[in-house]
Each structure stands twice: as C-alpha cells, then as structure tokens.
Amino acid sequence: MKKKVVFILLIAIILILTSCKSETYEFNGEIIEIYGSSAIVLIDENEDIRNSGDKVDVDLTKNTDVEFSIGDRVKVEYDGKVQEKYPLGINTISVELISD
C-alpha cells in the first residue's frame, strides 16, 4: 500500500512539473509606428509568425531601460499565442534593441 501512495505522489509531481513548462517564441522586426507605450513592428519576412500577418502590436513597457524609436530593429519574445487581428496581437514577454 505504501508503495502505491509513493508511486501516485511521484506521478502527480511529474505531471505538475511538466504542465508548468512554459515555451516562448521570438521574432525580429522593425518598429514602424509608436503610440504611447506600444509599437507596431513590421515582422521580418523569414519569421514563422509572418504566416499569420506582417505587422504586430508590441508592448514596449516590457523594457523600460530603452527609449525606442521608429526605425529601430527589435527582437521580441512572446508566449506563442497570436491574436488574429490586424495588426496581430501578442502577449509580449520581452523586447530588446538589436543591430544587424
């Protein structure tokens, strides 16, 4: 009986740990418009998210250390969920300046 309880607890712990795994996605693009604390980013052509649309609304408050400007190249990390609207909507995890 004791072995069954330990086995069930072990299975429960494994299920909890594997369900907490969070996967993130990223893409590169260029800021083409800024309004308030958000920006419209033109997604680079070779990015997978581009299959859903060419522009995405990005939350710039995820990086308050940088003052973003139109024309900046950025790398955006998001949770993988894409809202099918125009421009696309995402849950921004991080945004950072990049140089090519």
N, CA, C and O atoms as a GROMACS GRO file, in nm:
protein
  400
    1MET      N    1   0.082  -0.120   0.000
    1MET     CA    2   0.000   0.000   0.000
    1MET      C    3   0.086   0.126   0.000
    1MET      O    4   0.058   0.223  -0.070
    2LYS      N    5   0.193   0.122   0.080
    2LYS     CA    6   0.282   0.238   0.090
    2LYS      C    7   0.348   0.268  -0.045
    2LYS      O    8   0.366   0.384  -0.081
    3LYS      N    9   0.383   0.163  -0.119
    3LYS     CA   10   0.445   0.182  -0.250
    3LYS      C   11   0.349   0.247  -0.348
    3LYS      O   12   0.390   0.329  -0.431
    4LYS      N   13   0.222   0.211  -0.341
    4LYS     CA   14   0.121   0.271  -0.430
    4LYS      C   15   0.107   0.420  -0.403
    4LYS      O   16   0.098   0.498  -0.498
    5VAL      N   17   0.105   0.460  -0.277
    5VAL     CA   18   0.092   0.602  -0.242
    5VAL      C   19   0.213   0.680  -0.292
    5VAL      O   20   0.198   0.787  -0.350
    6VAL      N   21   0.333   0.626  -0.271
    6VAL     CA   22   0.455   0.692  -0.320
    6VAL      C   23   0.453   0.702  -0.472
    6VAL      O   24   0.490   0.805  -0.528
    7PHE      N   25   0.411   0.596  -0.538
    7PHE     CA   26   0.405   0.597  -0.684
    7PHE      C   27   0.306   0.702  -0.734
    7PHE      O   28   0.336   0.774  -0.829
    8ILE      N   29   0.189   0.711  -0.673
    8ILE     CA   30   0.087   0.810  -0.713
    8ILE      C   31   0.139   0.951  -0.689
    8ILE      O   32   0.120   1.039  -0.773
    9LEU      N   33   0.204   0.974  -0.576
    9LEU     CA   34   0.262   1.107  -0.548
    9LEU      C   35   0.370   1.142  -0.650
    9LEU      O   36   0.378   1.256  -0.695
   10LEU      N   37   0.452   1.046  -0.685
   10LEU     CA   38   0.558   1.069  -0.783
   10LEU      C   39   0.499   1.106  -0.919
   10LEU      O   40   0.547   1.198  -0.985
   11ILE      N   41   0.396   1.035  -0.961
   11ILE     CA   42   0.329   1.065  -1.088
   11ILE      C   43   0.267   1.204  -1.082
   11ILE      O   44   0.276   1.280  -1.179
   12ALA      N   45   0.204   1.240  -0.971
   12ALA     CA   46   0.143   1.372  -0.956
   12ALA      C   47   0.247   1.483  -0.966
   12ALA      O   48   0.224   1.585  -1.031
   13ILE      N   49   0.360   1.464  -0.902
   13ILE     CA   50   0.468   1.564  -0.907
   13ILE      C   51   0.520   1.579  -1.049
   13ILE      O   52   0.544   1.691  -1.095
   14ILE      N   53   0.538   1.469  -1.118
   14ILE     CA   54   0.586   1.475  -1.257
   14ILE      C   55   0.486   1.549  -1.345
   14ILE      O   56   0.525   1.632  -1.427
   15LEU      N   57   0.359   1.520  -1.328
   15LEU     CA   58   0.256   1.589  -1.408
   15LEU      C   59   0.253   1.738  -1.379
   15LEU      O   60   0.238   1.818  -1.471
   16ILE      N   61   0.268   1.776  -1.254
   16ILE     CA   62   0.268   1.918  -1.218
   16ILE      C   63   0.389   1.988  -1.279
   16ILE      O   64   0.376   2.097  -1.335
   17LEU      N   65   0.505   1.927  -1.269
   17LEU     CA   66   0.626   1.989  -1.323
   17LEU      C   67   0.623   2.002  -1.475
   17LEU      O   68   0.667   2.103  -1.529
   18THR      N   69   0.571   1.902  -1.543
   18THR     CA   70   0.566   1.910  -1.689
   18THR      C   71   0.459   2.006  -1.738
   18THR      O   72   0.472   2.062  -1.846
   19SER      N   73   0.354   2.025  -1.662
   19SER     CA   74   0.249   2.118  -1.704
   19SER      C   75   0.290   2.262  -1.681
   19SER      O   76   0.232   2.352  -1.742
   20CYS      N   77   0.389   2.288  -1.598
   20CYS     CA   78   0.436   2.424  -1.569
   20CYS      C   79   0.539   2.472  -1.671
   20CYS      O   80   0.577   2.589  -1.670
   21LYS      N   81   0.583   2.384  -1.756
   21LYS     CA   82   0.683   2.421  -1.857
   21LYS      C   83   0.623   2.525  -1.950
   21LYS      O   84   0.518   2.502  -2.011
   22SER      N   85   0.690   2.639  -1.961
   22SER     CA   86   0.639   2.744  -2.049
   22SER      C   87   0.734   2.759  -2.168
   22SER      O   88   0.855   2.770  -2.151
   23GLU      N   89   0.678   2.760  -2.284
   23GLU     CA   90   0.755   2.773  -2.406
   23GLU      C   91   0.739   2.915  -2.457
   23GLU      O   92   0.629   2.970  -2.454
   24THR      N   93   0.847   2.973  -2.504
   24THR     CA   94   0.841   3.108  -2.559
   24THR      C   95   0.887   3.105  -2.704
   24THR      O   96   0.956   3.014  -2.749
   25TYR      N   97   0.847   3.208  -2.776
   25TYR     CA   98   0.880   3.223  -2.917
   25TYR      C   99   0.936   3.362  -2.937
   25TYR      O  100   0.915   3.451  -2.854
   26GLU      N  101   1.008   3.382  -3.045
   26GLU     CA  102   1.063   3.515  -3.072
   26GLU      C  103   1.067   3.543  -3.221
   26GLU      O  104   1.062   3.452  -3.303
   27PHE      N  105   1.076   3.671  -3.253
   27PHE     CA  106   1.090   3.714  -3.391
   27PHE      C  107   1.162   3.848  -3.392
   27PHE      O  108   1.168   3.917  -3.291
   28ASN      N  109   1.216   3.883  -3.508
   28ASN     CA  110   1.281   4.012  -3.528
   28ASN      C  111   1.196   4.096  -3.622
   28ASN      O  112   1.121   4.044  -3.704
   29GLY      N  113   1.210   4.228  -3.608
   29GLY     CA  114   1.138   4.318  -3.695
   29GLY      C  115   1.182   4.461  -3.675
   29GLY      O  116   1.277   4.489  -3.601
   30GLU      N  117   1.112   4.552  -3.742
   30GLU     CA  118   1.144   4.695  -3.737
   30GLU      C  119   1.023   4.774  -3.688
   30GLU      O  120   0.911   4.752  -3.733
   31ILE      N  121   1.048   4.864  -3.594
   31ILE     CA  122   0.941   4.950  -3.544
   31ILE      C  123   0.904   5.049  -3.653
   31ILE      O  124   0.989   5.123  -3.702
   32ILE      N  125   0.776   5.050  -3.691
   32ILE     CA  126   0.732   5.143  -3.795
   32ILE      C  127   0.636   5.249  -3.742
   32ILE      O  128   0.606   5.348  -3.810
   33GLU      N  129   0.586   5.228  -3.618
   33GLU     CA  130   0.495   5.325  -3.558
   33GLU      C  131   0.500   5.308  -3.406
   33GLU      O  132   0.505   5.196  -3.356
   34ILE      N  133   0.497   5.420  -3.334
   34ILE     CA  134   0.492   5.416  -3.188
   34ILE      C  135   0.374   5.501  -3.143
   34ILE      O  136   0.354   5.613  -3.190
   35TYR      N  137   0.297   5.445  -3.051
   35TYR     CA  138   0.187   5.521  -2.992
   35TYR      C  139   0.179   5.484  -2.846
   35TYR      O  140   0.150   5.370  -2.810
   36GLY      N  141   0.204   5.583  -2.761
   36GLY     CA  142   0.204   5.558  -2.617
   36GLY      C  143   0.312   5.458  -2.580
   36GLY      O  144   0.429   5.477  -2.611
   37SER      N  145   0.271   5.351  -2.513
   37SER     CA  146   0.366   5.251  -2.467
   37SER      C  147   0.368   5.126  -2.556
   37SER      O  148   0.416   5.021  -2.516
   38SER      N  149   0.314   5.140  -2.677
   38SER     CA  150   0.311   5.028  -2.772
   38SER      C  151   0.373   5.069  -2.904
   38SER      O  152   0.389   5.188  -2.934
   39ALA      N  153   0.408   4.969  -2.982
   39ALA     CA  154   0.466   4.994  -3.114
   39ALA      C  155   0.411   4.893  -3.214
   39ALA      O  156   0.378   4.780  -3.179
   40ILE      N  157   0.401   4.936  -3.337
   40ILE     CA  158   0.371   4.845  -3.448
   40ILE      C  159   0.505   4.804  -3.507
   40ILE      O  160   0.586   4.889  -3.547
   41VAL      N  161   0.528   4.674  -3.512
   41VAL     CA  162   0.653   4.620  -3.563
   41VAL      C  163   0.625   4.547  -3.694
   41VAL      O  164   0.536   4.462  -3.700
   42LEU      N  165   0.701   4.580  -3.797
   42LEU     CA  166   0.696   4.509  -3.924
   42LEU      C  167   0.785   4.386  -3.910
   42LEU      O  168   0.906   4.398  -3.894
   43ILE      N  169   0.725   4.269  -3.916
   43ILE     CA  170   0.794   4.142  -3.891
   43ILE      C  171   0.883   4.108  -4.011
   43ILE      O  172   0.841   4.119  -4.126
   44ASP      N  173   1.007   4.066  -3.983
   44ASP     CA  174   1.098   4.022  -4.089
   44ASP      C  175   1.034   3.908  -4.168
   44ASP      O  176   0.962   3.826  -4.113
   45GLU      N  177   1.062   3.904  -4.297
   45GLU     CA  178   0.997   3.808  -4.387
   45GLU      C  179   1.026   3.662  -4.355
   45GLU      O  180   0.943   3.576  -4.384
   46ASN      N  181   1.140   3.632  -4.296
   46ASN     CA  182   1.177   3.491  -4.272
   46ASN      C  183   1.124   3.436  -4.139
   46ASN      O  184   1.158   3.323  -4.103
   47GLU      N  185   1.044   3.511  -4.066
   47GLU     CA  186   0.996   3.469  -3.935
   47GLU      C  187   0.868   3.385  -3.948
   47GLU      O  188   0.783   3.413  -4.033
   48ASP      N  189   0.854   3.283  -3.862
   48ASP     CA  190   0.737   3.193  -3.866
   48ASP      C  191   0.606   3.267  -3.839
   48ASP      O  192   0.504   3.235  -3.900
   49ILE      N  193   0.607   3.365  -3.748
   49ILE     CA  194   0.484   3.438  -3.715
   49ILE      C  195   0.431   3.514  -3.836
   49ILE      O  196   0.314   3.551  -3.840
   50ARG      N  197   0.516   3.536  -3.934
   50ARG     CA  198   0.476   3.608  -4.055
   50ARG      C  199   0.368   3.533  -4.132
   50ARG      O  200   0.299   3.593  -4.214
   51ASN      N  201   0.351   3.403  -4.106
   51ASN     CA  202   0.243   3.326  -4.169
   51ASN      C  203   0.106   3.377  -4.126
   51ASN      O  204   0.007   3.355  -4.196
   52SER      N  205   0.099   3.446  -4.011
   52SER     CA  206  -0.027   3.498  -3.960
   52SER      C  207  -0.051   3.643  -3.999
   52SER      O  208  -0.166   3.688  -4.002
   53GLY      N  209   0.055   3.717  -4.030
   53GLY     CA  210   0.043   3.857  -4.066
   53GLY      C  211   0.179   3.923  -4.073
   53GLY      O  212   0.279   3.865  -4.031
   54ASP      N  213   0.183   4.046  -4.126
   54ASP     CA  214   0.312   4.113  -4.143
   54ASP      C  215   0.344   4.217  -4.036
   54ASP      O  216   0.458   4.262  -4.027
   55LYS      N  217   0.244   4.257  -3.956
   55LYS     CA  218   0.265   4.358  -3.853
   55LYS      C  219   0.209   4.307  -3.721
   55LYS      O  220   0.112   4.230  -3.718
   56VAL      N  221   0.272   4.350  -3.610
   56VAL     CA  222   0.229   4.306  -3.478
   56VAL      C  223   0.238   4.423  -3.380
   56VAL      O  224   0.326   4.508  -3.390
   57ASP      N  225   0.144   4.424  -3.287
   57ASP     CA  226   0.140   4.525  -3.181
   57ASP      C  227   0.224   4.473  -3.064
   57ASP      O  228   0.196   4.367  -3.009
   58VAL      N  229   0.328   4.550  -3.026
   58VAL     CA  230   0.423   4.507  -2.923
   58VAL      C  231   0.418   4.602  -2.804
   58VAL      O  232   0.416   4.724  -2.821
   59ASP      N  233   0.415   4.547  -2.684
   59ASP     CA  234   0.413   4.624  -2.559
   59ASP      C  235   0.556   4.664  -2.524
   59ASP      O  236   0.637   4.580  -2.486
   60LEU      N  237   0.587   4.793  -2.535
   60LEU     CA  238   0.722   4.843  -2.509
   60LEU      C  239   0.752   4.855  -2.360
   60LEU      O  240   0.868   4.874  -2.323
   61THR      N  241   0.652   4.846  -2.274
   61THR     CA  242   0.677   4.858  -2.130
   61THR      C  243   0.753   4.738  -2.074
   61THR      O  244   0.795   4.739  -1.959
   62LYS      N  245   0.771   4.635  -2.155
   62LYS     CA  246   0.847   4.518  -2.111
   62LYS      C  247   0.997   4.546  -2.105
   62LYS      O  248   1.074   4.464  -2.055
   63ASN      N  249   1.039   4.663  -2.157
   63ASN     CA  250   1.179   4.706  -2.147
   63ASN      C  251   1.181   4.857  -2.126
   63ASN      O  252   1.178   4.934  -2.222
   64THR      N  253   1.184   4.898  -2.001
   64THR     CA  254   1.182   5.042  -1.970
   64THR      C  255   1.321   5.103  -1.970
   64THR      O  256   1.335   5.224  -1.946
   65ASP      N  257   1.424   5.022  -1.996
   65ASP     CA  258   1.562   5.074  -1.999
   65ASP      C  259   1.597   5.139  -2.132
   65ASP      O  260   1.700   5.205  -2.143
   66VAL      N  261   1.513   5.120  -2.233
   66VAL     CA  262   1.544   5.168  -2.368
   66VAL      C  263   1.434   5.264  -2.413
   66VAL      O  264   1.316   5.241  -2.387
   67GLU      N  265   1.475   5.370  -2.480
   67GLU     CA  266   1.379   5.460  -2.544
   67GLU      C  267   1.374   5.422  -2.692
   67GLU      O  268   1.464   5.456  -2.769
   68PHE      N  269   1.270   5.353  -2.729
   68PHE     CA  270   1.257   5.302  -2.865
   68PHE      C  271   1.215   5.414  -2.960
   68PHE      O  272   1.147   5.509  -2.922
   69SER      N  273   1.260   5.400  -3.086
   69SER     CA  274   1.227   5.499  -3.190
   69SER      C  275   1.184   5.427  -3.317
   69SER      O  276   1.214   5.309  -3.337
   70ILE      N  277   1.112   5.499  -3.401
   70ILE     CA  278   1.075   5.445  -3.532
   70ILE      C  279   1.203   5.413  -3.609
   70ILE      O  280   1.297   5.493  -3.611
   71GLY      N  281   1.206   5.297  -3.671
   71GLY     CA  282   1.323   5.252  -3.746
   71GLY      C  283   1.413   5.159  -3.667
   71GLY      O  284   1.502   5.096  -3.725
   72ASP      N  285   1.393   5.149  -3.536
   72ASP     CA  286   1.474   5.058  -3.454
   72ASP      C  287   1.445   4.914  -3.492
   72ASP      O  288   1.330   4.876  -3.518
   73ARG      N  289   1.551   4.833  -3.493
   73ARG     CA  290   1.536   4.688  -3.511
   73ARG      C  291   1.523   4.627  -3.374
   73ARG      O  292   1.599   4.659  -3.283
   74VAL      N  293   1.425   4.538  -3.358
   74VAL     CA  294   1.399   4.478  -3.227
   74VAL      C  295   1.384   4.327  -3.237
   74VAL      O  296   1.346   4.272  -3.340
   75LYS      N  297   1.415   4.261  -3.125
   75LYS     CA  298   1.386   4.119  -3.107
   75LYS      C  299   1.277   4.111  -3.002
   75LYS      O  300   1.292   4.166  -2.892
   76VAL      N  301   1.167   4.044  -3.035
   76VAL     CA  302   1.051   4.036  -2.948
   76VAL      C  303   1.031   3.891  -2.907
   76VAL      O  304   1.032   3.801  -2.990
   77GLU      N  305   1.011   3.870  -2.776
   77GLU     CA  306   0.980   3.737  -2.725
   77GLU      C  307   0.834   3.739  -2.679
   77GLU      O  308   0.790   3.834  -2.615
   78TYR      N  309   0.760   3.633  -2.713
   78TYR     CA  310   0.618   3.626  -2.677
   78TYR      C  311   0.583   3.482  -2.641
   78TYR      O  312   0.663   3.391  -2.661
   79ASP      N  313   0.463   3.463  -2.587
   79ASP     CA  314   0.425   3.332  -2.535
   79ASP      C  315   0.374   3.233  -2.639
   79ASP      O  316   0.339   3.120  -2.605
   80GLY      N  317   0.370   3.272  -2.764
   80GLY     CA  318   0.326   3.182  -2.870
   80GLY      C  319   0.183   3.199  -2.913
   80GLY      O  320   0.143   3.150  -3.019
   81LYS      N  321   0.105   3.269  -2.832
   81LYS     CA  322  -0.035   3.293  -2.868
   81LYS      C  323  -0.042   3.416  -2.958
   81LYS      O  324   0.016   3.520  -2.928
   82VAL      N  325  -0.114   3.403  -3.070
   82VAL     CA  326  -0.128   3.513  -3.166
   82VAL      C  327  -0.275   3.544  -3.184
   82VAL      O  328  -0.354   3.458  -3.221
   83GLN      N  329  -0.310   3.669  -3.159
   83GLN     CA  330  -0.448   3.714  -3.179
   83GLN      C  331  -0.463   3.753  -3.326
   83GLN      O  332  -0.394   3.843  -3.374
   84GLU      N  333  -0.550   3.685  -3.395
   84GLU     CA  334  -0.570   3.705  -3.538
   84GLU      C  335  -0.650   3.832  -3.564
   84GLU      O  336  -0.770   3.827  -3.591
   85LYS      N  337  -0.582   3.945  -3.555
   85LYS     CA  338  -0.638   4.075  -3.588
   85LYS      C  339  -0.531   4.152  -3.663
   85LYS      O  340  -0.421   4.100  -3.683
   86TYR      N  341  -0.560   4.272  -3.705
   86TYR     CA  342  -0.460   4.347  -3.780
   86TYR      C  343  -0.439   4.482  -3.716
   86TYR      O  344  -0.533   4.561  -3.706
   87PRO      N  345  -0.317   4.513  -3.672
   87PRO     CA  346  -0.203   4.422  -3.668
   87PRO      C  347  -0.224   4.310  -3.566
   87PRO      O  348  -0.310   4.319  -3.479
   88LEU      N  349  -0.143   4.207  -3.580
   88LEU     CA  350  -0.153   4.092  -3.491
   88LEU      C  351  -0.137   4.136  -3.345
   88LEU      O  352  -0.071   4.235  -3.317
   89GLY      N  353  -0.197   4.062  -3.255
   89GLY     CA  354  -0.181   4.086  -3.112
   89GLY      C  355  -0.106   3.971  -3.049
   89GLY      O  356  -0.129   3.854  -3.082
   90ILE      N  357  -0.015   4.003  -2.958
   90ILE     CA  358   0.062   3.901  -2.886
   90ILE      C  359   0.072   3.941  -2.740
   90ILE      O  360   0.046   4.055  -2.703
   91ASN      N  361   0.110   3.845  -2.657
   91ASN     CA  362   0.145   3.871  -2.518
   91ASN      C  363   0.296   3.887  -2.512
   91ASN      O  364   0.369   3.788  -2.505
   92THR      N  365   0.342   4.011  -2.515
   92THR     CA  366   0.486   4.039  -2.518
   92THR      C  367   0.550   3.998  -2.386
   92THR      O  368   0.502   4.036  -2.279
   93ILE      N  369   0.657   3.921  -2.394
   93ILE     CA  370   0.735   3.884  -2.276
   93ILE      C  371   0.854   3.978  -2.262
   93ILE      O  372   0.883   4.026  -2.153
   94SER      N  373   0.924   4.003  -2.373
   94SER     CA  374   1.037   4.096  -2.371
   94SER      C  375   1.056   4.157  -2.509
   94SER      O  376   1.014   4.101  -2.610
   95VAL      N  377   1.121   4.273  -2.510
   95VAL     CA  378   1.155   4.341  -2.635
   95VAL      C  379   1.291   4.406  -2.614
   95VAL      O  380   1.315   4.471  -2.513
   96GLU      N  381   1.380   4.389  -2.711
   96GLU     CA  382   1.514   4.447  -2.699
   96GLU      C  383   1.563   4.497  -2.834
   96GLU      O  384   1.525   4.445  -2.939
   97LEU      N  385   1.648   4.599  -2.829
   97LEU     CA  386   1.709   4.652  -2.950
   97LEU      C  387   1.811   4.551  -3.002
   97LEU      O  388   1.880   4.485  -2.924
   98ILE      N  389   1.819   4.540  -3.134
   98ILE     CA  390   1.923   4.457  -3.196
   98ILE      C  391   1.991   4.539  -3.304
   98ILE      O  392   1.936   4.638  -3.353
   99SER      N  393   2.110   4.497  -3.339
   99SER     CA  394   2.179   4.561  -3.451
   99SER      C  395   2.212   4.453  -3.552
   99SER      O  396   2.254   4.343  -3.517
  100ASP      N  397   2.192   4.486  -3.678
  100ASP     CA  398   2.219   4.386  -3.784
  100ASP      C  399   2.354   4.408  -3.845
  100ASP      O  400   2.394   4.335  -3.936
   0.00000   0.00000   0.00000
